[in-house]
Amino acid sequence: MVDMSERINTAISTAELERRWAAVRAAMAEHRIDVLLMQANNDFMGGYVKYFTDVPAANGYPVTVIFPKDDRMTVVAQGAFGLVRELPPEGDGLRRGTARFLGSPSYASAYYTAEYDAALAEEALGRFAGATVGLLGTAAMSFALVDYLKRGKLSKAKFVDASDMVDRIKSIKSEEELTLIRRTAAMQDVAMEAVFKAIKPGMRDLEVAAIAEQVGHSLGSEQGLFLSSSAPVGVSAVFGSRHLQNRVIQKGDQFTLLIENNGPGGLYTELGRTCVLGKASQEMKDEFAFVLEAQKVVLNQLKPGASCKEIFESYNAFMRKNGRPEEKRLHCHGQGYDMVERPLIRFDETMPIQKSMNIVVHPTYATASTYTWVCDNFLVGEKGVAEKLHKFPQKIFELD
């Protein structure tokens, strides 16, 4: 038998997991919540499952977690019909803090399996039939799960959204988490350098982006997105997903790349830069200098207690004053086990900035002739930004 420790990619320490569980259980007691219910099917935006169990949801297969205030967890995930594993208090080398693992061969693409996971979750929630159930990440849960529970044996339970309660805990990073986040940022620095060394005319956008992905895998990454685009100088090169990365790069083209993969331990940062296989236009250089100033406008306001709404309004006022487009989507946000994690620096965010948050700042806008941006992660300290996590140079790279 191969020891499980040889298979796991950068496990979080048990002490760190216990810190998280204790903090959440204290909050549950304060809010009079008896049990938490969460579900995810991916490790891009499935952070609750990873945060509690240190095992990511992946491949589109649903993972459902029941986290009681006074007991170990139950996990429902991909497995054979009737699979029940009772785990010892110390876990099995992979799962810690979990009392039972229940298998369910269910698939979102097969509608008639929709209630299989829900039935097992109902079984695990049996003693909470009249309790208060806190839901985490309702946008990530299947309709079938909650609908089944509310119609069945938990019809008299009180369901509340507990996402904000947990978000305010997991958005503030521990020293162990920050160590792993720094490793992720350093990994992306190496990946971007490798891309700019290898890129050449005749390669497709997809082939270039794949270099970053391979470097990430070699340094402990499990999952991520690599958005890229090439275009002649003077054309807006708005990056796209793999489906839009078939263009063949020509001599003199610009190439823009966003690397947003997780690193060892599963935590995310993201790095974005542009290179030119020739010379950048003066317009590109001028606009890049401007986005660096726009980034600083945000960085100067990332202080503990700061209002995300006010930062967002200040940023857009700066853009309007300088004749650039206002942000209508998202230019700055937290990151952790979710690629996009609260707080969002936006008009609708209620969470304030706090010390030890991992924040990415990527001011971005497009015109008919330019796509201008920069993307880096920063650590919030006691009085403001304490550390720029990415060390890759902030410039347009001219690769003659």
SESEVO-122799 format. One line per field, with one value per residue (C-alpha): residue in one letter; x negated, y, z. Coordinates in Angstrom, 2 decimals, decimal comma, always signed. Layout:
<sites>
residuo c(A / ...) .
px c(X / ...) .
py c(Y / ...) .
pz c(Z / ...) .
</sites>
This chain:
<sites>
residuo c(M / V / D / M / S / E / R / I / N / T / A / I / S / T / A / E / L / E / R / R / W / A / A / V / R / A / A / M / A / E / H / R / I / D / V / L / L / M / Q / A / N / N / D / F / M / G / G / Y / V / K / Y / F / T / D / V / P / A / A / N / G / Y / P / V / T / V / I / F / P / K / D / D / R / M / T / V / V / A / Q / G / A / F / G / L / V / R / E / L / P / P / E / G / D / G / L / R / R / G / T / A / R / F / L / G / S / P / S / Y / A / S / A / Y / Y / T / A / E / Y / D / A / A / L / A / E / E / A / L / G / R / F / A / G / A / T / V / G / L / L / G / T / A / A / M / S / F / A / L / V / D / Y / L / K / R / G / K / L / S / K / A / K / F / V / D / A / S / D / M / V / D / R / I / K / S / I / K / S / E / E / E / L / T / L / I / R / R / T / A / A / M / Q / D / V / A / M / E / A / V / F / K / A / I / K / P / G / M / R / D / L / E / V / A / A / I / A / E / Q / V / G / H / S / L / G / S / E / Q / G / L / F / L / S / S / S / A / P / V / G / V / S / A / V / F / G / S / R / H / L / Q / N / R / V / I / Q / K / G / D / Q / F / T / L / L / I / E / N / N / G / P / G / G / L / Y / T / E / L / G / R / T / C / V / L / G / K / A / S / Q / E / M / K / D / E / F / A / F / V / L / E / A / Q / K / V / V / L / N / Q / L / K / P / G / A / S / C / K / E / I / F / E / S / Y / N / A / F / M / R / K / N / G / R / P / E / E / K / R / L / H / C / H / G / Q / G / Y / D / M / V / E / R / P / L / I / R / F / D / E / T / M / P / I / Q / K / S / M / N / I / V / V / H / P / T / Y / A / T / A / S / T / Y / T / W / V / C / D / N / F / L / V / G / E / K / G / V / A / E / K / L / H / K / F / P / Q / K / I / F / E / L / D) .
px c(+0,00 / -1,19 / -1,08 / +1,61 / -0,91 / -2,72 / +0,45 / +1,76 / +0,66 / -0,34 / +2,03 / +3,13 / +2,03 / +4,52 / +3,85 / +4,98 / +8,13 / +8,90 / +8,41 / +11,00 / +13,49 / +13,23 / +13,71 / +16,75 / +18,30 / +17,93 / +19,75 / +22,44 / +23,05 / +23,30 / +25,80 / +27,69 / +27,02 / +26,96 / +25,45 / +23,99 / +24,72 / +22,53 / +22,14 / +19,77 / +18,82 / +15,57 / +12,44 / +12,67 / +15,62 / +16,13 / +14,09 / +16,33 / +15,87 / +12,09 / +11,94 / +13,69 / +12,37 / +9,05 / +10,34 / +11,50 / +14,62 / +13,61 / +14,63 / +18,25 / +19,06 / +21,07 / +19,60 / +22,00 / +20,70 / +22,67 / +20,83 / +22,53 / +21,80 / +21,04 / +19,75 / +17,53 / +18,61 / +20,41 / +19,34 / +21,47 / +19,53 / +18,89 / +18,92 / +20,74 / +24,36 / +24,52 / +20,95 / +20,63 / +17,24 / +17,05 / +13,84 / +11,84 / +11,41 / +7,95 / +9,21 / +7,89 / +4,89 / +7,00 / +10,15 / +9,86 / +12,72 / +15,05 / +17,03 / +18,75 / +18,27 / +21,32 / +21,05 / +23,46 / +22,97 / +24,94 / +24,33 / +25,74 / +26,11 / +28,48 / +31,57 / +32,93 / +29,89 / +30,57 / +31,98 / +29,45 / +27,07 / +30,01 / +31,38 / +28,02 / +27,73 / +31,18 / +30,01 / +26,97 / +29,17 / +31,65 / +31,20 / +31,60 / +35,21 / +36,32 / +33,03 / +31,52 / +29,59 / +27,10 / +26,59 / +23,20 / +22,98 / +26,56 / +25,56 / +23,28 / +25,84 / +28,17 / +31,85 / +32,53 / +30,61 / +32,39 / +35,77 / +35,64 / +34,67 / +37,39 / +40,05 / +38,90 / +37,91 / +36,44 / +39,63 / +39,86 / +36,22 / +35,29 / +33,00 / +30,83 / +28,05 / +24,85 / +22,48 / +21,67 / +20,90 / +18,30 / +16,99 / +15,89 / +13,77 / +12,25 / +11,44 / +8,85 / +5,86 / +3,80 / +0,00 / +0,11 / +2,50 / +0,38 / -2,71 / -0,89 / +0,50 / -3,04 / -4,07 / -1,19 / -2,23 / -5,87 / -4,73 / -2,85 / -5,89 / -7,89 / -5,12 / -4,83 / -8,61 / -8,56 / -5,79 / -7,63 / -10,82 / -9,05 / -6,52 / -7,29 / -5,49 / -3,65 / -2,38 / +1,34 / +2,57 / +3,58 / +0,07 / -1,41 / +1,10 / +0,39 / -3,19 / -1,92 / +0,35 / -2,49 / -4,79 / -2,02 / -1,47 / -5,19 / -5,14 / -2,10 / +0,90 / +4,04 / +6,47 / +6,80 / +7,80 / +5,43 / +7,05 / +5,15 / +5,36 / +3,08 / +3,63 / +1,71 / +0,61 / +3,40 / +6,16 / +7,78 / +6,59 / +9,31 / +8,35 / +10,60 / +10,97 / +9,51 / +12,44 / +11,15 / +7,41 / +6,93 / +5,36 / +1,80 / -0,57 / -2,40 / -5,65 / -4,98 / -1,80 / -0,90 / +0,04 / +1,86 / +2,15 / +3,98 / +2,70 / +5,26 / +4,41 / +4,22 / +0,93 / -0,27 / +2,51 / +5,22 / +5,18 / +5,49 / +3,72 / +3,66 / +1,10 / +1,66 / -0,77 / -1,16 / -4,10 / -4,80 / -6,75 / -8,29 / -7,67 / -4,79 / -3,04 / -3,29 / +0,43 / -0,11 / -2,89 / -0,89 / +2,21 / +0,17 / -1,37 / +2,17 / +3,41 / +0,46 / +1,69 / +5,24 / +3,95 / +2,24 / +5,50 / +6,98 / +3,89 / +3,75 / +7,24 / +6,84 / +6,71 / +8,40 / +11,92 / +12,16 / +15,50 / +15,41 / +18,24 / +16,29 / +13,11 / +15,12 / +16,71 / +13,31 / +11,80 / +14,57 / +14,30 / +10,60 / +11,44 / +14,08 / +11,77 / +9,15 / +11,53 / +11,36 / +14,26 / +15,81 / +15,63 / +18,95 / +17,91 / +15,13 / +11,58 / +10,54 / +11,49 / +10,34 / +8,92 / +8,45 / +9,87 / +12,25 / +10,81 / +13,15 / +13,68 / +15,21 / +14,74 / +15,58 / +14,42 / +17,76 / +20,92 / +22,80 / +20,22 / +20,93 / +17,72 / +14,97 / +11,29 / +9,39 / +5,80 / +4,45 / +6,74 / +5,32 / +6,55 / +6,03 / +6,16 / +6,59 / +7,75 / +8,79 / +10,45 / +10,69 / +10,93 / +11,02 / +7,22 / +5,99 / +6,67 / +5,06 / +4,58 / +2,29 / +3,00 / +1,24 / +2,04 / +1,43 / +1,53 / +3,36 / +1,42 / +2,24 / +2,12 / +2,55 / +0,96 / -1,91 / -3,24 / -3,06 / -2,83 / -3,84 / -7,40 / -7,11 / -8,01 / -5,13 / -5,78 / -4,88 / -7,54 / -9,01 / -10,39 / -12,40) .
py c(+0,00 / +3,52 / +5,79 / +8,49 / +11,19 / +10,44 / +11,16 / +14,35 / +17,59 / +19,96 / +19,14 / +21,87 / +21,14 / +19,63 / +22,54 / +24,98 / +22,99 / +22,92 / +26,71 / +27,14 / +24,73 / +26,39 / +29,88 / +28,82 / +26,90 / +29,93 / +32,01 / +29,33 / +29,47 / +33,25 / +33,12 / +30,11 / +27,90 / +24,17 / +22,80 / +24,07 / +22,65 / +23,31 / +21,86 / +22,44 / +20,70 / +22,50 / +24,00 / +27,38 / +28,69 / +25,82 / +27,21 / +26,32 / +22,58 / +22,90 / +25,30 / +22,86 / +19,51 / +20,26 / +18,07 / +19,99 / +19,41 / +18,76 / +17,52 / +18,62 / +15,94 / +17,32 / +17,21 / +17,89 / +18,62 / +18,63 / +20,49 / +20,23 / +22,68 / +19,83 / +16,91 / +15,86 / +16,29 / +14,01 / +14,17 / +12,97 / +12,60 / +10,45 / +6,75 / +3,47 / +2,96 / +2,07 / +3,14 / +4,11 / +4,69 / +5,32 / +7,21 / +7,26 / +10,54 / +11,08 / +10,57 / +8,23 / +10,19 / +12,16 / +13,21 / +14,85 / +16,10 / +13,78 / +11,07 / +9,50 / +9,42 / +8,46 / +7,52 / +8,59 / +7,94 / +11,02 / +13,32 / +16,71 / +15,47 / +12,67 / +14,37 / +11,31 / +11,21 / +14,74 / +13,62 / +10,88 / +13,25 / +15,04 / +11,79 / +11,02 / +14,58 / +14,19 / +11,02 / +12,84 / +15,72 / +13,42 / +14,81 / +18,38 / +18,00 / +20,91 / +22,80 / +25,84 / +24,89 / +27,40 / +27,27 / +28,21 / +29,44 / +28,97 / +30,02 / +26,97 / +24,48 / +22,49 / +23,38 / +19,67 / +19,52 / +22,27 / +21,61 / +17,95 / +18,80 / +21,40 / +19,01 / +16,05 / +15,30 / +18,77 / +20,57 / +22,01 / +23,06 / +26,72 / +27,41 / +30,55 / +31,84 / +31,62 / +32,61 / +36,07 / +34,64 / +32,24 / +34,65 / +37,09 / +34,32 / +32,73 / +36,04 / +36,82 / +34,60 / +32,78 / +32,70 / +29,19 / +30,34 / +33,41 / +31,24 / +29,17 / +32,27 / +33,64 / +30,33 / +30,66 / +34,17 / +33,10 / +30,15 / +32,52 / +34,80 / +31,81 / +30,77 / +34,23 / +34,40 / +30,99 / +32,11 / +35,25 / +33,25 / +30,65 / +32,66 / +33,06 / +33,68 / +30,63 / +29,48 / +29,53 / +31,43 / +28,11 / +26,68 / +29,68 / +29,61 / +25,88 / +26,72 / +28,59 / +25,70 / +23,15 / +25,27 / +25,58 / +21,82 / +21,25 / +23,59 / +22,12 / +23,74 / +21,62 / +23,83 / +27,17 / +29,35 / +30,77 / +33,56 / +34,97 / +36,75 / +37,96 / +40,73 / +43,19 / +46,32 / +48,86 / +46,28 / +45,64 / +42,20 / +41,27 / +37,92 / +34,88 / +31,29 / +28,24 / +28,19 / +31,53 / +30,75 / +29,31 / +32,38 / +32,01 / +34,68 / +36,78 / +38,75 / +42,16 / +41,04 / +41,77 / +38,94 / +39,32 / +36,61 / +36,21 / +33,37 / +32,56 / +29,13 / +27,89 / +26,90 / +24,32 / +23,98 / +25,13 / +28,91 / +31,38 / +34,50 / +35,89 / +37,63 / +39,47 / +41,03 / +41,94 / +41,39 / +42,44 / +40,38 / +43,60 / +47,16 / +48,48 / +51,58 / +54,82 / +54,52 / +51,14 / +52,57 / +55,65 / +53,65 / +51,14 / +53,99 / +55,15 / +51,78 / +51,66 / +54,97 / +53,58 / +50,57 / +52,90 / +54,78 / +51,53 / +50,41 / +53,67 / +52,93 / +49,24 / +49,82 / +47,90 / +49,20 / +50,78 / +50,60 / +48,66 / +50,81 / +53,98 / +52,60 / +51,65 / +55,10 / +56,77 / +54,58 / +55,37 / +59,08 / +58,85 / +57,09 / +59,68 / +62,58 / +61,17 / +60,34 / +56,55 / +54,09 / +53,46 / +49,95 / +48,16 / +44,66 / +43,90 / +45,28 / +44,31 / +41,49 / +39,02 / +35,58 / +32,36 / +28,94 / +30,74 / +32,42 / +35,30 / +35,63 / +38,34 / +41,16 / +42,51 / +46,11 / +47,23 / +49,18 / +46,13 / +44,77 / +45,07 / +43,52 / +46,03 / +45,59 / +43,84 / +43,02 / +39,77 / +39,80 / +38,65 / +41,22 / +41,23 / +44,60 / +44,55 / +47,85 / +47,04 / +48,74 / +48,33 / +50,74 / +50,05 / +50,19 / +49,06 / +46,56 / +48,03 / +46,37 / +45,14 / +42,43 / +41,68 / +40,50 / +42,41 / +41,64 / +44,06 / +44,92 / +46,86 / +50,29 / +49,53 / +47,41 / +45,58 / +43,49 / +43,16 / +39,40 / +39,18 / +40,23 / +40,09 / +43,48 / +45,81 / +46,72 / +45,85 / +43,41 / +44,09 / +40,80 / +41,56) .
pz c(+0,00 / -0,81 / +2,23 / +1,91 / +2,84 / -0,45 / -2,42 / -0,80 / -2,43 / +0,40 / +3,24 / +5,62 / +9,18 / +11,59 / +13,95 / +11,24 / +10,56 / +14,28 / +14,43 / +11,66 / +13,20 / +16,62 / +15,18 / +13,17 / +16,06 / +18,31 / +15,69 / +15,36 / +19,09 / +18,95 / +16,06 / +17,51 / +14,51 / +15,21 / +11,99 / +8,73 / +5,30 / +2,26 / -1,22 / -4,15 / -7,38 / -8,28 / -6,73 / -8,50 / -6,49 / -4,05 / -1,20 / +1,75 / +1,20 / +0,98 / +3,95 / +6,29 / +5,04 / +3,24 / +0,40 / -2,69 / -4,69 / -8,30 / -11,74 / -11,47 / -8,88 / -5,94 / -2,45 / +0,43 / +3,93 / +7,19 / +9,96 / +13,38 / +16,18 / +18,57 / +16,50 / +13,63 / +10,02 / +7,58 / +3,92 / +1,00 / -2,24 / -5,29 / -4,41 / -4,77 / -3,76 / -0,09 / +0,67 / +4,33 / +5,95 / +9,68 / +10,39 / +13,63 / +15,54 / +14,08 / +10,51 / +7,85 / +6,61 / +4,13 / +5,95 / +9,36 / +11,49 / +9,57 / +11,31 / +8,28 / +4,53 / +2,47 / -1,21 / -3,96 / -7,70 / -8,75 / -11,72 / -12,64 / -16,22 / -15,12 / -13,74 / -11,96 / -9,64 / -8,37 / -5,02 / -4,22 / -2,39 / -0,76 / +0,70 / +2,28 / +3,59 / +5,12 / +6,85 / +8,25 / +9,42 / +11,15 / +14,67 / +13,38 / +12,23 / +14,41 / +14,58 / +12,86 / +9,72 / +8,34 / +4,57 / +3,11 / -0,47 / -1,63 / -5,15 / -5,31 / -4,00 / -6,18 / -6,02 / -5,55 / -2,26 / -0,35 / -1,94 / -0,90 / +2,68 / +3,07 / +1,72 / +3,78 / +7,35 / +7,87 / +6,90 / +10,41 / +10,60 / +10,36 / +7,37 / +7,47 / +5,24 / +7,28 / +4,48 / +5,81 / +9,24 / +7,82 / +5,17 / +7,86 / +9,38 / +6,30 / +4,57 / +7,27 / +6,63 / +9,24 / +9,12 / +7,64 / +4,92 / +4,17 / +3,78 / +1,15 / -0,57 / -0,91 / -2,51 / -4,98 / -5,97 / -6,37 / -8,53 / -10,83 / -11,11 / -12,34 / -14,74 / -16,32 / -16,77 / -18,47 / -20,84 / -21,92 / -22,52 / -24,67 / -26,70 / -30,40 / -33,70 / -35,00 / -31,62 / -30,86 / -27,83 / -26,28 / -26,61 / -24,83 / -22,01 / -21,58 / -20,60 / -17,55 / -16,65 / -16,89 / -14,73 / -12,16 / -12,04 / -11,56 / -8,55 / -6,80 / -8,47 / -8,83 / -10,71 / -12,47 / -15,39 / -17,98 / -19,98 / -22,93 / -26,25 / -29,02 / -31,56 / -33,69 / -31,86 / -32,25 / -31,77 / -28,39 / -27,23 / -24,73 / -23,21 / -23,46 / -22,31 / -24,04 / -26,45 / -27,81 / -27,87 / -31,35 / -32,97 / -34,31 / -32,98 / -35,57 / -35,38 / -33,87 / -32,06 / -28,48 / -26,13 / -22,83 / -20,19 / -16,89 / -14,70 / -11,99 / -10,65 / -7,09 / -5,55 / -3,03 / -0,47 / -2,88 / -2,27 / -5,15 / -6,35 / -9,90 / -12,08 / -15,36 / -17,82 / -21,51 / -23,83 / -27,42 / -29,94 / -31,15 / -29,96 / -27,90 / -29,17 / -27,25 / -26,54 / -24,88 / -22,72 / -21,73 / -20,84 / -18,85 / -16,85 / -16,12 / -14,83 / -12,46 / -11,05 / -10,90 / -8,97 / -6,48 / -5,93 / -4,62 / -2,71 / -0,77 / +0,59 / +1,52 / +5,26 / +8,10 / +8,59 / +5,13 / +3,32 / +0,04 / -1,30 / -0,62 / -2,20 / -5,28 / -5,54 / -5,14 / -7,84 / -10,32 / -9,53 / -10,43 / -13,69 / -14,63 / -13,78 / -16,14 / -18,99 / -18,60 / -18,39 / -14,98 / -13,56 / -14,15 / -13,11 / -10,61 / -10,49 / -6,97 / -4,60 / -2,00 / -2,78 / -0,86 / -1,64 / -4,00 / -7,06 / -6,29 / -2,56 / -0,46 / +0,09 / -3,36 / -3,74 / -5,08 / -4,27 / -2,95 / -0,46 / +3,28 / +4,61 / +5,50 / +4,68 / +7,48 / +8,37 / +6,83 / +3,81 / +0,47 / -2,08 / -5,86 / -7,66 / -11,45 / -12,96 / -16,53 / -19,47 / -23,22 / -26,12 / -29,85 / -29,99 / -26,57 / -23,81 / -20,73 / -17,38 / -14,62 / -12,04 / -8,74 / -5,21 / -2,00 / +1,72 / +4,01 / +7,17 / +10,33 / +8,69 / +5,00 / +2,30 / +3,96 / +1,08 / -2,68 / -3,06 / -6,73 / -7,52 / -11,32 / -12,88 / -13,64 / -17,26 / -20,84 / -22,01 / -25,46 / -26,76 / -29,91) .
</sites>
